[in-house]
Amino acid sequence: MNYKGRPNFTAYSAGSHPSGAVRPEAIAELGRAGLPTDGLRSKSWDEFGSPGAPKLDFVFTVCDNAAKEVCPLWPGQPLTAHWGVLDPAAVRGTAEEIKRAYRDAFVTLERRIGLFLSLPLATIGSLAIKQEIDRIGQQ
């Protein structure tokens, strides 16, 4: 999102139970796509509900486990959607199977981000946007 959505969007990634380190498989997948990885860090989504946190317009939960968790109340009432994908960090198997899980997650999210960025956000209302981002998450 930071690459394809610039300069209109700044994206952040966080989790409900951060591990404390960005997975090397995730870094490798971003590197294969030619995306920058400097400054990436593992962080809790609580960071974005704190005073002084960036204003969020949209929140997309992506891991399948997130749909079963109670999400925090986000300041400013951003539009939210669940874009669940298999959590590649939960995959157990060979190095190739784990690499494939990260690749699959990347491809799915890249496609959804492209669909999101193609929406005429400036000309449709928030209810229509909400319907569209929910639809994108089901694809």
OpenMM code with the backbone's topology and positions (N, CA, C; nanometers):
from openmm import Vec3, app, unit

residues = "MET ASN TYR LYS GLY ARG PRO ASN PHE THR ALA TYR SER ALA GLY SER HIS PRO SER GLY ALA VAL ARG PRO GLU ALA ILE ALA GLU LEU GLY ARG ALA GLY LEU PRO THR ASP GLY LEU ARG SER LYS SER TRP ASP GLU PHE GLY SER PRO GLY ALA PRO LYS LEU ASP PHE VAL PHE THR VAL CYS ASP ASN ALA ALA LYS GLU VAL CYS PRO LEU TRP PRO GLY GLN PRO LEU THR ALA HIS TRP GLY VAL LEU ASP PRO ALA ALA VAL ARG GLY THR ALA GLU GLU ILE LYS ARG ALA TYR ARG ASP ALA PHE VAL THR LEU GLU ARG ARG ILE GLY LEU PHE LEU SER LEU PRO LEU ALA THR ILE GLY SER LEU ALA ILE LYS GLN GLU ILE ASP ARG ILE GLY GLN GLN".split()
positions = [
    Vec3(0.0832, -0.1192, 0.0000),
    Vec3(0.0000, 0.0000, 0.0000),
    Vec3(0.0874, 0.1252, 0.0000),
    Vec3(0.1963, 0.1227, 0.0760),
    Vec3(0.2827, 0.2409, 0.0780),
    Vec3(0.3439, 0.2674, -0.0581),
    Vec3(0.3721, 0.1641, -0.1335),
    Vec3(0.4326, 0.1807, -0.2657),
    Vec3(0.3277, 0.2194, -0.3689),
    Vec3(0.2232, 0.1393, -0.3812),
    Vec3(0.1213, 0.1631, -0.4835),
    Vec3(0.0294, 0.2796, -0.4509),
    Vec3(0.0105, 0.3086, -0.3244),
    Vec3(-0.0839, 0.4111, -0.2843),
    Vec3(-0.0267, 0.5490, -0.2625),
    Vec3(0.1049, 0.5624, -0.2828),
    Vec3(0.1635, 0.6940, -0.2581),
    Vec3(0.1226, 0.7910, -0.3672),
    Vec3(0.1075, 0.9149, -0.3408),
    Vec3(0.1260, 0.9838, -0.2134),
    Vec3(-0.0023, 0.9919, -0.1306),
    Vec3(-0.1085, 0.9256, -0.1739),
    Vec3(-0.2380, 0.9400, -0.1085),
    Vec3(-0.2548, 0.8582, 0.0183),
    Vec3(-0.1775, 0.7528, 0.0340),
    Vec3(-0.1950, 0.6645, 0.1484),
    Vec3(-0.0620, 0.6358, 0.2157),
    Vec3(-0.0685, 0.6269, 0.3468),
    Vec3(0.0424, 0.5763, 0.4270),
    Vec3(-0.0144, 0.4584, 0.5045),
    Vec3(0.0486, 0.3440, 0.4903),
    Vec3(-0.0008, 0.2226, 0.5550),
    Vec3(0.0891, 0.1844, 0.6716),
    Vec3(0.0273, 0.1182, 0.7684),
    Vec3(0.0977, 0.0688, 0.8850),
    Vec3(0.0563, -0.0763, 0.9044),
    Vec3(0.1454, -0.1544, 0.9602),
    Vec3(0.1163, -0.2932, 0.9881),
    Vec3(0.1380, -0.3182, 1.1362),
    Vec3(0.0431, -0.3881, 1.1971),
    Vec3(0.0540, -0.4193, 1.3394),
    Vec3(-0.0279, -0.5440, 1.3671),
    Vec3(-0.0076, -0.6008, 1.4827),
    Vec3(-0.0802, -0.7218, 1.5167),
    Vec3(-0.1299, -0.7217, 1.6593),
    Vec3(-0.2189, -0.8150, 1.6880),
    Vec3(-0.2749, -0.8257, 1.8223),
    Vec3(-0.1745, -0.8895, 1.9190),
    Vec3(-0.0883, -0.9751, 1.8663),
    Vec3(0.0125, -1.0428, 1.9481),
    Vec3(0.1458, -1.0407, 1.8736),
    Vec3(0.2104, -0.9228, 1.8672),
    Vec3(0.3354, -0.9141, 1.7905),
    Vec3(0.4435, -1.0031, 1.8508),
    Vec3(0.5242, -1.0582, 1.7627),
    Vec3(0.6300, -1.1505, 1.8058),
    Vec3(0.7544, -1.0779, 1.8546),
    Vec3(0.7673, -0.9504, 1.8203),
    Vec3(0.8860, -0.8749, 1.8576),
    Vec3(0.9882, -0.8637, 1.7463),
    Vec3(0.9670, -0.9379, 1.6369),
    Vec3(1.0601, -0.9325, 1.5233),
    Vec3(0.9826, -0.9563, 1.3949),
    Vec3(1.0206, -0.8861, 1.2908),
    Vec3(0.9608, -0.9094, 1.1588),
    Vec3(1.0181, -1.0402, 1.1057),
    Vec3(0.9319, -1.1266, 1.0573),
    Vec3(0.9764, -1.2571, 1.0087),
    Vec3(1.0678, -1.2410, 0.8877),
    Vec3(1.1803, -1.3135, 0.8848),
    Vec3(1.2719, -1.3033, 0.7713),
    Vec3(1.2059, -1.3454, 0.6398),
    Vec3(1.1097, -1.4342, 0.6456),
    Vec3(1.0385, -1.4747, 0.5237),
    Vec3(0.9576, -1.3582, 0.4661),
    Vec3(0.9017, -1.2756, 0.5542),
    Vec3(0.8276, -1.1577, 0.5083),
    Vec3(0.9232, -1.0573, 0.4445),
    Vec3(1.0368, -1.0359, 0.5088),
    Vec3(1.1381, -0.9447, 0.4536),
    Vec3(1.1831, -0.9947, 0.3165),
    Vec3(1.2059, -1.1247, 0.3053),
    Vec3(1.2515, -1.1825, 0.1779),
    Vec3(1.1457, -1.1629, 0.0698),
    Vec3(1.0192, -1.1828, 0.1027),
    Vec3(0.9123, -1.1664, 0.0029),
    Vec3(0.9028, -1.0218, -0.0439),
    Vec3(0.9118, -0.9289, 0.0479),
    Vec3(0.9107, -0.7872, 0.0096),
    Vec3(1.0318, -0.7540, -0.0768),
    Vec3(1.1457, -0.8091, -0.0411),
    Vec3(1.2667, -0.7879, -0.1208),
    Vec3(1.2518, -0.8412, -0.2617),
    Vec3(1.1930, -0.9604, -0.2765),
    Vec3(1.1713, -1.0175, -0.4108),
    Vec3(1.0814, -0.9275, -0.4953),
    Vec3(0.9916, -0.8560, -0.4285),
    Vec3(0.9014, -0.7654, -0.5001),
    Vec3(0.9642, -0.6285, -0.5239),
    Vec3(1.0866, -0.6094, -0.4754),
    Vec3(1.1550, -0.4816, -0.4943),
    Vec3(1.1032, -0.3716, -0.4033),
    Vec3(1.0415, -0.4101, -0.2914),
    Vec3(0.9870, -0.3112, -0.1985),
    Vec3(1.0843, -0.2867, -0.0843),
    Vec3(1.0904, -0.1635, -0.0349),
    Vec3(1.1844, -0.1323, 0.0730),
    Vec3(1.1427, -0.2010, 0.2034),
    Vec3(1.2405, -0.2382, 0.2821),
    Vec3(1.2136, -0.3036, 0.4101),
    Vec3(1.2780, -0.2300, 0.5275),
    Vec3(1.3489, -0.1218, 0.4996),
    Vec3(1.4129, -0.0449, 0.6072),
    Vec3(1.3068, 0.0078, 0.7031),
    Vec3(1.3360, -0.0015, 0.8306),
    Vec3(1.2487, 0.0558, 0.9321),
    Vec3(1.1296, -0.0304, 0.9705),
    Vec3(1.1140, -0.1466, 0.9091),
    Vec3(1.0026, -0.2328, 0.9475),
    Vec3(1.0289, -0.2893, 1.0864),
    Vec3(0.9225, -0.2979, 1.1661),
    Vec3(0.9366, -0.3533, 1.2998),
    Vec3(0.8061, -0.4188, 1.3422),
    Vec3(0.8170, -0.5109, 1.4317),
    Vec3(0.7014, -0.5787, 1.4887),
    Vec3(0.6378, -0.4853, 1.5911),
    Vec3(0.5052, -0.4661, 1.5816),
    Vec3(0.4398, -0.3752, 1.6761),
    Vec3(0.2960, -0.4183, 1.7025),
    Vec3(0.2459, -0.3755, 1.8155),
    Vec3(0.1082, -0.4053, 1.8552),
    Vec3(0.0122, -0.3045, 1.7939),
    Vec3(-0.1075, -0.3522, 1.7649),
    Vec3(-0.2084, -0.2595, 1.7139),
    Vec3(-0.2496, -0.1585, 1.8206),
    Vec3(-0.2182, -0.1849, 1.9481),
    Vec3(-0.2480, -0.0884, 2.0545),
    Vec3(-0.1775, 0.0447, 2.0296),
    Vec3(-0.0649, 0.0389, 1.9602),
    Vec3(0.0113, 0.1594, 1.9290),
    Vec3(-0.0730, 0.2605, 1.8506),
    Vec3(-0.1698, 0.2114, 1.7742),
    Vec3(-0.2492, 0.2989, 1.6887),
    Vec3(-0.3768, 0.3486, 1.7553),
    Vec3(-0.3966, 0.3101, 1.8797),
    Vec3(-0.5080, 0.3620, 1.9575),
    Vec3(-0.4609, 0.4573, 2.0657),
    Vec3(-0.3323, 0.4836, 2.0687),
    Vec3(-0.2716, 0.5696, 2.1703),
    Vec3(-0.2771, 0.7158, 2.1294),
    Vec3(-0.2729, 0.8060, 2.2282),
    Vec3(-0.2649, 0.9488, 2.1935),
    Vec3(-0.1430, 0.9753, 2.1056),
    Vec3(-0.1605, 1.0565, 2.0054),
    Vec3(-0.0519, 1.0909, 1.9141),
    Vec3(-0.0337, 0.9932, 1.7998),
    Vec3(-0.1164, 0.8885, 1.7953),
    Vec3(-0.1068, 0.7905, 1.6864),
    Vec3(-0.1534, 0.8546, 1.5560),
    Vec3(-0.1059, 0.8039, 1.4429),
    Vec3(-0.1520, 0.8568, 1.3145),
    Vec3(-0.3034, 0.8380, 1.2994),
    Vec3(-0.3661, 0.9294, 1.2290),
    Vec3(-0.5093, 0.9173, 1.1990),
    Vec3(-0.5272, 0.8045, 1.0975),
    Vec3(-0.6192, 0.7150, 1.1262),
    Vec3(-0.6464, 0.6035, 1.0360),
    Vec3(-0.7794, 0.6268, 0.9652),
    Vec3(-0.7782, 0.6164, 0.8340),
    Vec3(-0.9012, 0.6279, 0.7559),
    Vec3(-0.9612, 0.4917, 0.7271),
    Vec3(-0.8752, 0.3906, 0.7155),
    Vec3(-0.9164, 0.2533, 0.6865),
    Vec3(-0.8354, 0.1589, 0.7740),
    Vec3(-0.8996, 0.0518, 0.8186),
    Vec3(-0.8300, -0.0547, 0.8901),
    Vec3(-0.8717, -0.1858, 0.8247),
    Vec3(-0.7729, -0.2600, 0.7771),
    Vec3(-0.7982, -0.3906, 0.7171),
    Vec3(-0.7315, -0.4961, 0.8049),
    Vec3(-0.8107, -0.5841, 0.8642),
    Vec3(-0.7524, -0.6969, 0.9350),
    Vec3(-0.7262, -0.8033, 0.8305),
    Vec3(-0.6132, -0.8725, 0.8415),
    Vec3(-0.5761, -0.9640, 0.7339),
    Vec3(-0.5573, -1.1094, 0.7764),
    Vec3(-0.5204, -1.1350, 0.8985),
    Vec3(-0.4994, -1.2750, 0.9369),
    Vec3(-0.6318, -1.3395, 0.9730),
    Vec3(-0.6444, -1.4657, 0.9389),
    Vec3(-0.7682, -1.5372, 0.9675),
    Vec3(-0.8032, -1.5319, 1.1151),
    Vec3(-0.7036, -1.5344, 1.2030),
    Vec3(-0.7308, -1.5281, 1.3464),
    Vec3(-0.7929, -1.3955, 1.3873),
    Vec3(-0.7637, -1.2883, 1.3157),
    Vec3(-0.8131, -1.1560, 1.3530),
    Vec3(-0.9648, -1.1487, 1.3469),
    Vec3(-1.0280, -1.2268, 1.2606),
    Vec3(-1.1736, -1.2239, 1.2494),
    Vec3(-1.2384, -1.2761, 1.3769),
    Vec3(-1.1670, -1.3562, 1.4540),
    Vec3(-1.2214, -1.4153, 1.5757),
    Vec3(-1.1853, -1.3339, 1.6994),
    Vec3(-1.1003, -1.2336, 1.6837),
    Vec3(-1.0571, -1.1535, 1.7967),
    Vec3(-1.1406, -1.0269, 1.8057),
    Vec3(-1.1456, -0.9724, 1.9261),
    Vec3(-1.2110, -0.8442, 1.9458),
    Vec3(-1.1089, -0.7369, 1.9102),
    Vec3(-1.1407, -0.6588, 1.8094),
    Vec3(-1.0489, -0.5533, 1.7677),
    Vec3(-1.0675, -0.4308, 1.8563),
    Vec3(-0.9635, -0.3533, 1.8705),
    Vec3(-0.9762, -0.2315, 1.9511),
    Vec3(-1.0686, -0.1307, 1.8829),
    Vec3(-1.1127, -0.0359, 1.9618),
    Vec3(-1.1877, 0.0760, 1.9048),
    Vec3(-1.0844, 0.1727, 1.8492),
    Vec3(-1.0958, 0.2013, 1.7208),
    Vec3(-0.9978, 0.2872, 1.6558),
    Vec3(-1.0429, 0.4321, 1.6655),
    Vec3(-0.9560, 0.5203, 1.7106),
    Vec3(-0.9909, 0.6626, 1.7154),
    Vec3(-1.0308, 0.7134, 1.5766),
    Vec3(-1.1293, 0.7987, 1.5718),
    Vec3(-1.1716, 0.8596, 1.4460),
    Vec3(-1.2649, 0.7734, 1.3633),
    Vec3(-1.3014, 0.6561, 1.4112),
    Vec3(-1.3941, 0.5656, 1.3440),
    Vec3(-1.3586, 0.5400, 1.1974),
    Vec3(-1.2406, 0.4835, 1.1715),
    Vec3(-1.2046, 0.4517, 1.0328),
    Vec3(-1.2967, 0.3422, 0.9778),
    Vec3(-1.3089, 0.3360, 0.8460),
    Vec3(-1.3813, 0.2259, 0.7828),
    Vec3(-1.2983, 0.0996, 0.7993),
    Vec3(-1.3633, -0.0105, 0.8347),
    Vec3(-1.2912, -0.1344, 0.8589),
    Vec3(-1.3456, -0.2463, 0.7710),
    Vec3(-1.2584, -0.3392, 0.7392),
    Vec3(-1.2977, -0.4591, 0.6646),
    Vec3(-1.2010, -0.5702, 0.7016),
    Vec3(-1.2512, -0.6919, 0.6942),
    Vec3(-1.1648, -0.8073, 0.7185),
    Vec3(-1.1240, -0.8656, 0.5839),
    Vec3(-0.9932, -0.8650, 0.5569),
    Vec3(-0.9371, -0.9185, 0.4334),
    Vec3(-0.8558, -1.0429, 0.4654),
    Vec3(-0.9160, -1.1369, 0.5347),
    Vec3(-0.8456, -1.2533, 0.5861),
    Vec3(-0.7649, -1.3311, 0.4839),
    Vec3(-0.6453, -1.3665, 0.5237),
    Vec3(-0.5584, -1.4572, 0.4487),
    Vec3(-0.4989, -1.5538, 0.5502),
    Vec3(-0.4602, -1.6696, 0.5033),
    Vec3(-0.3919, -1.7636, 0.5900),
    Vec3(-0.2675, -1.6957, 0.6458),
    Vec3(-0.2491, -1.7027, 0.7767),
    Vec3(-0.1326, -1.6415, 0.8394),
    Vec3(-0.0081, -1.7228, 0.8023),
    Vec3(0.0794, -1.6696, 0.7198),
    Vec3(0.1964, -1.7476, 0.6782),
    Vec3(0.2890, -1.7810, 0.7944),
    Vec3(0.2876, -1.7000, 0.9008),
    Vec3(0.3730, -1.7282, 1.0167),
    Vec3(0.3261, -1.8531, 1.0915),
    Vec3(0.2018, -1.8941, 1.0681),
    Vec3(0.1485, -2.0132, 1.1349),
    Vec3(0.1750, -2.1414, 1.0566),
    Vec3(0.2257, -2.1282, 0.9347),
    Vec3(0.2478, -2.2452, 0.8500),
    Vec3(0.3697, -2.3225, 0.8999),
    Vec3(0.3527, -2.4520, 0.9108),
    Vec3(0.4621, -2.5413, 0.9483),
    Vec3(0.4858, -2.6346, 0.8302),
    Vec3(0.6095, -2.6568, 0.7978),
    Vec3(0.6417, -2.7436, 0.6856),
    Vec3(0.7831, -2.7199, 0.6393),
    Vec3(0.8071, -2.7542, 0.5151),
    Vec3(0.9401, -2.7354, 0.4580),
    Vec3(0.9643, -2.5871, 0.4322),
    Vec3(1.0879, -2.5531, 0.4092),
    Vec3(1.1221, -2.4140, 0.3775),
    Vec3(1.0466, -2.3684, 0.2531),
    Vec3(1.0310, -2.4559, 0.1567),
    Vec3(0.9585, -2.4216, 0.0342),
    Vec3(0.8098, -2.3988, 0.0621),
    Vec3(0.7502, -2.4786, 0.1483),
    Vec3(0.6085, -2.4609, 0.1827),
    Vec3(0.5855, -2.3292, 0.2560),
    Vec3(0.6781, -2.2952, 0.3440),
    Vec3(0.6673, -2.1687, 0.4171),
    Vec3(0.6863, -2.0509, 0.3218),
    Vec3(0.7840, -2.0600, 0.2330),
    Vec3(0.8065, -1.9553, 0.1325),
    Vec3(0.6813, -1.9374, 0.0477),
    Vec3(0.6184, -2.0472, 0.0075),
    Vec3(0.4957, -2.0415, -0.0734),
    Vec3(0.3823, -1.9738, 0.0032),
    Vec3(0.3726, -1.9995, 0.1339),
    Vec3(0.2681, -1.9368, 0.2148),
    Vec3(0.2856, -1.7848, 0.2184),
    Vec3(0.4095, -1.7400, 0.2319),
    Vec3(0.4353, -1.5950, 0.2305),
    Vec3(0.4060, -1.5369, 0.0920),
    Vec3(0.4416, -1.6077, -0.0106),
    Vec3(0.4151, -1.5615, -0.1472),
    Vec3(0.2647, -1.5530, -0.1721),
    Vec3(0.1907, -1.6562, -0.1312),
    Vec3(0.0452, -1.6564, -0.1498),
    Vec3(-0.0206, -1.5389, -0.0776),
    Vec3(0.0222, -1.5137, 0.0456),
    Vec3(-0.0328, -1.4012, 0.1214),
    Vec3(-0.0014, -1.2689, 0.0515),
    Vec3(0.1222, -1.2549, 0.0033),
    Vec3(0.1628, -1.1328, -0.0653),
    Vec3(0.0786, -1.1106, -0.1910),
    Vec3(0.0625, -1.2133, -0.2711),
    Vec3(-0.0126, -1.2015, -0.3968),
    Vec3(-0.1579, -1.1654, -0.3685),
    Vec3(-0.2179, -1.2302, -0.2700),
    Vec3(-0.3572, -1.2008, -0.2353),
    Vec3(-0.3733, -1.0563, -0.1916),
    Vec3(-0.2855, -1.0108, -0.1026),
    Vec3(-0.2967, -0.8730, -0.0542),
    Vec3(-0.2625, -0.7715, -0.1627),
    Vec3(-0.1677, -0.8031, -0.2477),
    Vec3(-0.1336, -0.7129, -0.3584),
    Vec3(-0.2541, -0.6947, -0.4506),
    Vec3(-0.3235, -0.8030, -0.4799),
    Vec3(-0.4428, -0.7951, -0.5652),
    Vec3(-0.5521, -0.7111, -0.4981),
    Vec3(-0.5746, -0.7356, -0.3694),
    Vec3(-0.6782, -0.6600, -0.2978),
    Vec3(-0.6436, -0.5122, -0.2881),
    Vec3(-0.5176, -0.4811, -0.2643),
    Vec3(-0.4757, -0.3409, -0.2595),
    Vec3(-0.5004, -0.2742, -0.3944),
    Vec3(-0.4701, -0.3436, -0.5030),
    Vec3(-0.4966, -0.2888, -0.6361),
    Vec3(-0.6442, -0.2601, -0.6567),
    Vec3(-0.7293, -0.3512, -0.6135),
    Vec3(-0.8741, -0.3291, -0.6247),
    Vec3(-0.9174, -0.2103, -0.5401),
    Vec3(-0.8648, -0.2009, -0.4191),
    Vec3(-0.8971, -0.0883, -0.3319),
    Vec3(-0.8553, 0.0436, -0.3958),
    Vec3(-0.7339, 0.0483, -0.4481),
    Vec3(-0.6839, 0.1727, -0.5067),
    Vec3(-0.7575, 0.2109, -0.6344),
    Vec3(-0.8276, 0.1160, -0.6956),
    Vec3(-0.9044, 0.1483, -0.8165),
    Vec3(-1.0426, 0.2044, -0.7838),
    Vec3(-1.0818, 0.2029, -0.6574),
    Vec3(-1.2127, 0.2564, -0.6198),
    Vec3(-1.2147, 0.4083, -0.6368),
    Vec3(-1.3263, 0.4631, -0.6820),
    Vec3(-1.3373, 0.6092, -0.6942),
    Vec3(-1.3696, 0.6723, -0.5585),
    Vec3(-1.2744, 0.6667, -0.4676),
    Vec3(-1.2977, 0.7064, -0.3291),
    Vec3(-1.3472, 0.8502, -0.3151),
    Vec3(-1.3050, 0.9378, -0.4032),
    Vec3(-1.3431, 1.0794, -0.3933),
    Vec3(-1.4866, 1.1042, -0.4369),
    Vec3(-1.5472, 1.0078, -0.5063),
    Vec3(-1.6798, 1.0340, -0.5631),
    Vec3(-1.7896, 0.9425, -0.5105),
    Vec3(-1.7569, 0.8505, -0.4199),
    Vec3(-1.8619, 0.7651, -0.3640),
    Vec3(-1.8661, 0.7843, -0.2129),
    Vec3(-1.9819, 0.7603, -0.1556),
    Vec3(-2.0005, 0.7799, -0.0129),
    Vec3(-1.9392, 0.6697, 0.0709),
    Vec3(-1.9343, 0.6939, 0.2007),
    Vec3(-1.8692, 0.5988, 0.2906),
    Vec3(-1.9428, 0.4652, 0.2972),
    Vec3(-2.0744, 0.4631, 0.2826),
    Vec3(-2.1474, 0.3363, 0.2821),
    Vec3(-2.1077, 0.2530, 0.1604),
    Vec3(-2.0970, 0.3158, 0.0453),
    Vec3(-2.0557, 0.2445, -0.0760),
    Vec3(-1.9106, 0.1970, -0.0631),
    Vec3(-1.8259, 0.2798, -0.0051),
    Vec3(-1.6861, 0.2387, 0.0154),
    Vec3(-1.6819, 0.1174, 0.1073),
    Vec3(-1.7593, 0.1215, 0.2164),
    Vec3(-1.7625, 0.0094, 0.3100),
    Vec3(-1.8070, -0.1187, 0.2394),
    Vec3(-1.9095, -0.1097, 0.1575),
    Vec3(-1.9564, -0.2269, 0.0833),
    Vec3(-1.8477, -0.2803, -0.0095),
    Vec3(-1.7767, -0.1909, -0.0743),
    Vec3(-1.6719, -0.2322, -0.1681),
    Vec3(-1.5527, -0.2942, -0.0962),
    Vec3(-1.5097, -0.2371, 0.0168),
    Vec3(-1.3931, -0.2945, 0.0841),
    Vec3(-1.4293, -0.4294, 0.1468),
    Vec3(-1.5547, -0.4453, 0.1879),
    Vec3(-1.5984, -0.5771, 0.2356),
    Vec3(-1.5978, -0.6779, 0.1205),
    Vec3(-1.6453, -0.6353, 0.0048),
    Vec3(-1.6480, -0.7227, -0.1135),
    Vec3(-1.5061, -0.7635, -0.1544),
    Vec3(-1.4147, -0.6697, -0.1512),
    Vec3(-1.2752, -0.6996, -0.1855),
    Vec3(-1.2194, -0.8081, -0.0931),
    Vec3(-1.2528, -0.8003, 0.0345),
    Vec3(-1.2036, -0.8984, 0.1297),
    Vec3(-1.2589, -1.0379, 0.1098),
    Vec3(-1.3668, -1.0493, 0.0347),
    Vec3(-1.4270, -1.1798, 0.0092),
    Vec3(-1.3744, -1.2442, -0.1187),
    Vec3(-1.2938, -1.1699, -0.1937),
    Vec3(-1.2430, -1.2226, -0.3209),
    Vec3(-1.1185, -1.3055, -0.3007),
] * unit.nanometer
topology = app.Topology()
chain = topology.addChain("A")
for resn in residues:
    res = topology.addResidue(resn, chain)
    for name in ("N", "CA", "C"):
        topology.addAtom(name, app.Element.getBySymbol(name[0]), res)
